[in-house]
Amino acid sequence: MKTTKYLLTAAVALATFGVSGPSFGQAKTTDIVGLKLGMSPDQARAALKAHDATMKVVDMASWNARPGVPASLAKIRGCSSTVPNGPCKDEIVVTFGHLSKKALFVTRVLKLGNGVLHQAAVDSLVEKYGKPTFSSDPSSLLWAYTTAGAPLGNMECAVSAQSPIESVTPRAQCGTVTYSGIIAGQGALAAEIHVASYEGKRLVDERALLVAAVKAHQEEIERAAKGNKVKL
């Protein structure tokens, strides 16, 4: 009875991936349980609660202030646990731009235990995101497209769900990118599903804005300094 209950729970968790997706070659969805890149913090919080009303949602971190750039919210984390204050069974983290305050990077780590077959995890991901543009093995699936929508057939744009956004190197050829790694369990079972989503151009634009803001602040200080006369 206990095993049956767990299998049903795991099936429901997988079903959150199993939303009908377009076939290979068409525009792909990049949402993770309704969370989309470009969302505001309030929209992200609402999407997390819509996904799981019991999920604990917290502002996890803030960007530090920089010259000319005030501090701002960096990350929101959603955590579903089987016990109060226990480890996350379902953990979703949304990272926001320092200046834009829009979602730049969305990740999810879903722990399945030993109740789901590896192939069922793969099938659920493919049902949602379509045929991968590249797969190095059955545990590594990538959906990567250029800004023009052309599929990319290598792992150059892949990024781990456990990587901080600072470690993501934006490349001009990486348009929309979703990468999933499946952690193997015992035998033919899957233990965890990791998913990460970002857009290369959104990262490039955000970082360019930040550099420009810091530069403008420094130039303003230097202009002000030119007007100061020193009497000797």
C-alpha positions in Angstrom: 0.0 0.0 0.0 2.8 2.4 0.9 4.7 1.6 -2.3 1.5 2.2 -4.4 1.0 5.6 -2.7 4.6 6.6 -3.4 4.3 5.6 -7.1 1.2 7.7 -7.4 2.9 10.7 -5.8 5.9 10.3 -8.2 3.5 10.0 -11.2 1.9 13.3 -10.2 5.3 14.9 -9.9 6.2 13.7 -13.4 2.9 14.9 -14.8 4.0 18.5 -14.1 6.5 18.0 -16.8 4.1 16.2 -19.1 2.3 19.1 -20.7 1.9 18.6 -24.4 4.8 20.2 -26.3 5.4 21.1 -29.9 7.3 18.7 -32.2 10.9 19.1 -33.2 11.7 22.1 -35.4 8.9 24.3 -34.0 9.2 26.9 -31.3 9.6 25.2 -27.9 8.2 26.1 -24.6 10.8 27.1 -22.0 8.7 27.3 -18.9 9.3 25.2 -15.8 6.0 24.5 -14.1 4.6 27.8 -15.4 7.6 29.9 -14.6 8.8 31.9 -17.6 11.9 33.9 -18.3 11.1 37.7 -18.1 8.6 37.3 -15.2 8.7 39.8 -12.3 9.2 38.6 -8.7 5.5 38.9 -8.0 4.6 36.8 -11.1 7.2 34.2 -10.1 5.8 33.9 -6.6 2.3 33.5 -8.0 3.5 30.8 -10.4 5.2 28.9 -7.7 2.1 28.9 -5.5 -0.1 27.9 -8.5 2.3 25.0 -9.1 2.1 23.9 -5.4 0.0 25.8 -2.9 1.9 24.2 0.0 5.3 25.2 -1.4 7.4 27.4 0.9 8.4 30.5 -1.1 11.2 32.8 0.2 13.4 35.6 -1.1 16.7 33.7 -1.0 19.3 36.3 -1.8 20.0 39.8 -3.0 22.5 41.3 -5.4 24.9 43.5 -3.6 25.0 47.2 -4.4 27.6 48.3 -7.0 28.8 51.8 -7.9 25.8 53.4 -9.5 23.6 50.3 -9.0 21.6 49.8 -5.9 21.1 46.4 -4.2 18.2 44.3 -5.6 16.5 40.9 -5.2 18.7 38.2 -6.7 16.8 34.9 -6.1 13.4 33.5 -5.1 13.3 29.9 -4.0 10.3 27.5 -3.8 10.7 24.4 -1.7 8.2 21.5 -1.3 9.0 19.1 1.5 7.3 16.0 2.9 8.1 17.2 6.5 8.1 20.7 8.0 11.5 22.4 7.4 12.8 19.2 5.9 14.9 18.7 2.7 13.3 19.9 -0.5 11.6 17.2 -2.6 10.9 19.8 -5.2 13.2 22.8 -5.3 12.7 25.7 -7.8 15.0 28.7 -7.9 14.4 31.8 -10.0 17.3 34.3 -10.5 16.5 37.9 -11.4 18.5 40.5 -13.3 20.3 43.0 -11.1 18.9 46.0 -13.1 15.9 44.6 -15.0 14.5 42.7 -12.0 13.1 40.1 -14.4 13.7 36.4 -14.4 16.9 35.5 -16.2 17.5 31.9 -15.0 15.0 29.2 -13.8 16.1 25.9 -12.3 14.3 22.9 -10.8 15.5 19.8 -8.9 12.8 17.2 -8.5 13.6 14.2 -6.3 11.7 11.1 -7.3 13.2 8.6 -4.9 12.9 5.1 -6.5 9.3 5.3 -7.7 9.8 6.3 -11.4 11.5 4.4 -14.3 14.3 6.3 -16.1 12.5 6.0 -19.4 9.3 7.5 -17.9 11.3 10.5 -16.8 12.7 10.9 -20.3 9.3 10.5 -21.9 7.7 13.1 -19.7 10.4 15.7 -20.6 10.1 15.0 -24.3 6.3 15.3 -24.1 6.7 18.8 -22.7 9.7 20.2 -24.6 9.6 18.1 -27.8 12.5 16.1 -29.3 15.8 17.3 -27.9 18.1 19.1 -30.2 21.0 17.1 -28.7 21.4 14.3 -26.3 24.8 12.9 -25.3 23.2 10.0 -23.4 19.7 9.0 -22.1 20.4 11.1 -18.9 21.4 14.3 -20.6 18.8 16.1 -22.8 19.2 19.5 -24.4 16.8 21.8 -26.2 18.8 24.7 -27.6 18.0 27.1 -30.3 19.6 30.2 -31.9 17.9 33.6 -31.7 16.4 32.8 -35.1 14.9 29.5 -33.8 17.4 27.1 -35.5 18.2 24.0 -33.4 21.7 23.6 -32.0 23.2 20.1 -32.2 25.9 20.3 -29.5 26.2 20.8 -25.7 27.9 24.2 -25.9 24.8 26.0 -24.5 24.0 23.5 -21.8 24.1 24.6 -18.2 23.5 22.7 -14.9 20.5 23.3 -12.7 22.9 23.6 -9.9 25.1 26.3 -11.5 24.9 29.9 -10.3 24.0 32.4 -13.0 27.4 34.0 -12.7 28.9 30.8 -14.1 26.7 30.9 -17.2 28.7 32.2 -20.1 26.3 34.0 -22.5 27.1 33.1 -26.1 25.7 34.9 -29.2 24.5 31.6 -30.7 22.5 30.5 -27.6 19.0 31.7 -28.0 16.5 29.8 -25.8 18.1 27.0 -23.9 16.6 24.3 -21.7 18.8 21.5 -20.3 17.8 18.5 -18.2 20.0 16.0 -16.4 18.4 12.8 -15.0 20.1 11.3 -12.0 20.0 7.5 -12.1 18.6 5.5 -9.2 18.8 1.8 -8.7 18.6 -0.4 -11.8 16.3 1.2 -14.4 14.9 3.8 -12.0 15.4 7.6 -11.9 16.2 9.3 -8.6 16.1 13.0 -9.6 15.3 15.3 -12.6 17.3 18.6 -12.9 16.1 21.2 -15.3 17.5 24.7 -16.2 16.3 27.3 -18.6 17.8 30.6 -19.8 18.1 32.9 -22.9 21.5 33.9 -24.0 20.5 37.3 -25.3 18.7 38.2 -22.1 21.9 37.5 -20.2 24.0 39.5 -22.6 21.7 42.5 -22.5 21.5 42.4 -18.7 25.3 42.3 -18.3 25.7 45.1 -20.8 23.3 47.3 -18.9 25.1 46.6 -15.7 28.5 47.5 -17.2 27.0 50.6 -18.7 25.5 51.7 -15.4 28.7 51.3 -13.5 30.7 53.1 -16.3 28.2 56.0 -16.4 28.4 56.4 -12.6 32.2 56.6 -12.8 32.1 59.1 -15.6 29.7 61.3 -13.6 32.1 61.3 -10.7 35.0 62.2 -13.0 33.0 65.1 -14.5 32.2 66.4 -11.1 35.8 66.2 -10.1 36.9 68.3 -13.1 34.9 71.2 -11.7 36.7 71.2 -8.4 39.6 73.7 -8.2 42.5 73.1 -6.0 44.2 76.2 -4.5 47.8 75.8 -3.8 
